[in-house]
Amino acid sequence: MTENENRIDNVTAILLGAGSGRRMGMPVPKQYLPLCGKPLIAHSLSVFLRSSVISDIVMVVPAGDEDFVKEEIVLPEVRGCGGEGTGKVRAVIPGGDERWNSVAAGIGAVSWPCGYIFIHDGARPLITEESLQLLHGEVLEDGAVIAGMPSKDTVKLTRSGGWIDSTPDRRSVWTAQTPQCFDFELIRDAYARLEKRHGVLDIPVTDDAMVVETMMGRKVRMVPCGYANIKVTTPEDMAIAEALIRMNARQEND
């Protein structure tokens, strides 16, 4: 078997936790806030450590927090998983000023055999193994897929002052989530092109699918992974996430 054939199941998860979480209004970054007894980012880390899909993990954190994250988050989670995932966390690295900088740094840290990259926001603590399995199967088929769900709300496109310009057909509107999953060479090349051209682009880069679409001209497919895969951005989101985690725990114990 060649190295190319052997790498098909090697999936590196890039777990993003380098943001400041200003909208949370807390004195510490939101990824470290306690949620049901452990830091917010530790919930998705735990799922990745236990997952049969994920081979390796890169954690991207605020510059200067690398040792703190290794000692206070990674080691406790590995112990809490009974040693499962020991050695999976290959790197804990500093992020950049913007999300795309942090993703580029995470991709650049990969020096081991890797077939696919799963990019996940550490502020989404309710990702499940079932979703990882689903996304893995789909990215093997298509090379570029992201988690998401059809919008439950009517969406309005507006201009300055809040005036409505148009109302897209809700049947075609989805909300993007993470993980966003790509063939390794595809996402590596897309971000390499972005780094060269970012200064001349006049559009904000808000997710990885957008990078692949814009830089590579490649279509990306949405994969439904459930409405519970919420992103924690505000204090209200923390309350919702806690309620969902406790509900899931009750269902598992019934």
C-alpha positions in Angstrom: 0.0 0.0 0.0 1.4 3.4 -0.9 1.5 6.4 1.5 -1.2 8.1 -0.6 -3.5 5.1 -0.1 -2.6 4.8 3.5 -3.4 8.4 4.4 -7.0 8.3 3.3 -8.2 7.8 6.9 -5.8 10.3 8.5 -7.9 13.2 9.7 -6.4 16.2 11.5 -8.9 18.3 13.5 -7.9 22.0 13.9 -9.6 23.1 17.0 -9.9 26.9 17.1 -9.8 28.7 20.4 -7.7 31.8 19.7 -10.5 34.5 19.9 -11.0 37.0 22.6 -14.8 36.5 22.9 -15.5 40.2 23.3 -19.3 39.7 22.8 -19.4 37.5 25.8 -18.5 40.5 28.0 -16.3 38.5 30.3 -12.8 39.2 31.6 -11.4 35.9 30.3 -11.7 34.5 26.8 -14.9 32.6 26.3 -13.2 29.3 25.4 -12.0 29.1 29.0 -15.4 29.9 30.7 -16.8 27.0 32.7 -19.6 25.0 31.1 -21.0 22.1 33.1 -17.9 21.8 35.1 -15.1 22.2 32.5 -13.8 24.9 30.1 -16.0 25.5 27.1 -13.4 24.4 24.6 -12.8 21.1 26.5 -16.2 19.8 25.4 -15.3 19.5 21.7 -11.7 18.5 22.6 -13.1 15.5 24.5 -15.2 14.4 21.5 -12.2 14.6 19.2 -10.0 12.7 21.7 -12.5 9.8 21.8 -13.5 9.9 18.1 -12.5 7.0 15.8 -12.6 9.6 13.0 -9.9 12.0 14.2 -6.3 10.9 14.0 -4.5 14.0 15.1 -5.4 17.4 16.7 -4.0 20.9 16.5 -5.2 23.4 19.0 -5.0 27.1 18.1 -5.1 29.3 21.2 -4.2 32.9 22.1 -0.5 33.6 22.0 1.1 33.0 25.4 -1.6 30.5 26.5 0.0 27.4 25.0 1.4 26.0 28.3 -1.8 26.8 30.1 -3.9 25.0 27.6 -1.6 21.9 27.6 -1.6 21.7 31.4 -5.1 22.8 32.4 -7.2 21.6 29.4 -5.4 19.0 27.4 -4.0 16.9 30.2 -7.2 16.8 32.3 -9.3 15.8 29.2 -6.9 13.0 28.3 -7.1 11.7 31.9 -10.9 12.2 31.9 -11.1 10.1 28.7 -9.3 7.3 30.5 -6.2 7.9 28.4 -8.1 7.7 25.1 -6.6 10.0 22.6 -3.2 10.1 24.3 -0.8 11.5 21.7 -3.6 12.8 19.5 -2.9 16.4 20.4 0.1 17.0 18.1 0.4 20.7 18.6 -0.9 23.6 20.6 0.0 26.8 18.7 -0.7 30.5 18.9 -3.4 31.9 16.6 -3.5 35.1 14.6 -5.4 38.4 14.6 -8.3 37.0 12.6 -9.9 33.6 12.3 -8.4 32.9 8.9 -5.0 33.6 10.3 -5.5 31.0 13.0 -6.8 28.4 10.5 -3.8 29.1 8.2 -1.5 28.6 11.2 -3.2 25.3 12.1 -2.8 24.0 8.6 0.8 25.1 8.5 1.5 23.1 11.7 0.6 19.8 10.1 3.8 17.9 9.4 2.5 14.4 9.6 0.6 12.2 7.1 -2.8 13.8 6.6 -5.6 13.1 4.1 -8.3 15.5 5.4 -8.7 18.5 7.7 -11.7 19.1 10.0 -11.8 22.7 11.1 -13.9 23.3 14.2 -14.7 26.3 16.4 -14.0 25.5 20.0 -17.1 27.6 20.8 -19.3 24.8 19.5 -19.3 22.4 22.4 -22.1 20.1 21.2 -20.5 18.5 18.3 -21.1 14.7 18.3 -19.3 11.6 17.2 -22.3 10.8 15.0 -21.8 14.1 13.1 -18.1 13.4 12.8 -18.8 10.0 11.3 -21.3 11.5 8.9 -19.0 14.3 7.8 -16.1 11.8 7.3 -18.1 9.7 5.0 -19.3 12.7 3.0 -15.8 14.4 2.7 -14.4 11.1 1.4 -16.9 11.3 -1.4 -16.8 15.0 -2.2 -13.6 16.5 -0.8 -15.3 19.6 0.5 -18.2 19.6 2.9 -19.4 21.6 5.9 -21.8 21.1 8.8 -24.9 23.2 8.6 -28.7 23.2 8.8 -31.5 24.8 6.9 -32.5 28.1 8.4 -35.6 28.0 10.6 -36.0 31.8 10.2 -36.8 34.1 7.3 -33.6 35.9 6.4 -33.5 39.5 5.2 -30.7 41.2 3.2 -30.4 44.8 4.3 -28.4 47.9 3.6 -27.3 50.8 5.7 -29.9 51.8 8.3 -31.5 48.4 8.4 -33.6 48.9 5.2 -34.6 45.6 3.6 -33.2 45.0 0.1 -34.5 41.5 -0.5 -35.8 38.3 1.1 -34.1 35.1 -0.1 -36.3 32.0 -0.5 -35.9 30.3 2.9 -35.9 26.9 1.2 -32.4 27.7 -0.2 -31.0 29.4 3.0 -28.8 27.4 5.4 -26.8 28.4 8.4 -23.2 27.3 8.3 -21.7 25.4 11.3 -18.4 23.6 11.9 -16.6 21.2 11.4 -15.8 22.3 7.9 -14.1 19.4 6.2 -11.7 19.3 3.3 -9.2 17.3 1.4 -5.9 18.4 3.0 -4.2 19.5 -0.2 -7.3 21.5 -1.3 -7.6 23.5 1.9 -3.8 24.0 2.2 -3.7 25.4 -1.3 -6.7 27.6 -0.8 -5.2 29.2 2.3 -1.9 29.6 0.6 -3.6 31.6 -2.1 -5.6 33.6 0.4 -2.4 34.6 2.2 -1.0 35.9 -1.1 -4.2 37.8 -2.0 -5.8 38.9 1.2 -4.5 42.4 1.0 -6.4 42.9 -2.3 -9.7 41.3 -1.3 -12.4 43.6 -0.1 -14.6 41.0 1.4 -14.4 39.6 5.0 -13.4 36.0 5.3 -15.9 34.4 7.6 -15.5 30.7 7.1 -13.4 28.1 5.4 -15.9 27.2 2.7 -15.7 30.7 1.5 -12.0 30.4 1.2 -12.3 27.3 -0.9 -15.1 28.8 -3.0 -13.3 32.1 -3.6 -9.7 31.0 -4.0 -10.2 27.6 -5.7 -13.5 28.1 -7.5 -14.6 24.8 -5.9 -18.2 24.0 -4.8 -18.7 23.0 -1.2 -21.6 20.9 0.0 -23.7 21.4 3.2 -24.3 18.4 5.4 -27.1 18.6 8.0 -25.6 18.0 11.5 -28.4 19.1 13.8 -29.7 22.3 15.3 -28.1 21.5 18.7 -24.6 22.2 17.2 -24.8 25.8 18.4 -22.0 28.4 18.6 -21.6 30.0 22.0 -21.2 33.8 21.5 -23.3 35.5 24.2 -24.2 34.7 27.8 -27.6 33.5 26.6 -25.9 30.9 24.4 -24.0 29.6 27.4 -27.4 29.0 29.2 -28.7 27.2 26.1 -25.6 25.0 25.7 -25.7 24.0 29.4 -29.4 23.1 29.1 -28.7 20.9 26.0 -25.7 19.2 27.6 -27.8 18.4 30.7 -30.6 17.1 28.6 -28.3 14.9 26.6 -26.8 13.5 29.9 -30.3 12.7 31.2 -31.2 10.9 28.0 -28.0 8.8 28.1 -28.7 7.8 31.7 -32.4 6.8 31.1 
